[in-house]
Amino acid sequence: MGSITFVEHDGTEHTVEIEPGKSLMQTAKDNGVPGIDGDCGGECACGTCHVIIAGDWIKATGVASDGELQLLDMTPERADTSRLACQISTTEAMNGMVVRLPEFQM
């Protein structure tokens, strides 16, 4: 089974196993990764699961919906590779992916 590494704003790393089909947000929450709130429960309604995907891994996450992009537009720490973790379904193809967490969730 593969793994994904979440990197907190201070550089602390959390490597967790991939559970294919589970959202990236739920994977982080189930493994106690701090910094992902997921206040709306994964409904793409709050933006509190903002993550920044490292490098070329953004291609593995799929395409963001218009609703997701609107929420990301309100995020002060938005980057070119920002996504909402609740909108990313994990797959084995994400083995080795690095995900950075912003200093603050909105």
PyMOL commands that set and color helices and strands:
alter all, ss='L'
color gray80, all
select helices_A, chain A and resi 24-30+55-61+66-73+85-87+92-94
alter helices_A, ss='H'
color red, helices_A
select strands_A, chain A and resi 3-7+13-17+50-53+82-84+98-100
alter strands_A, ss='S'
color yellow, strands_A
deselect
rebuild
show_as cartoon
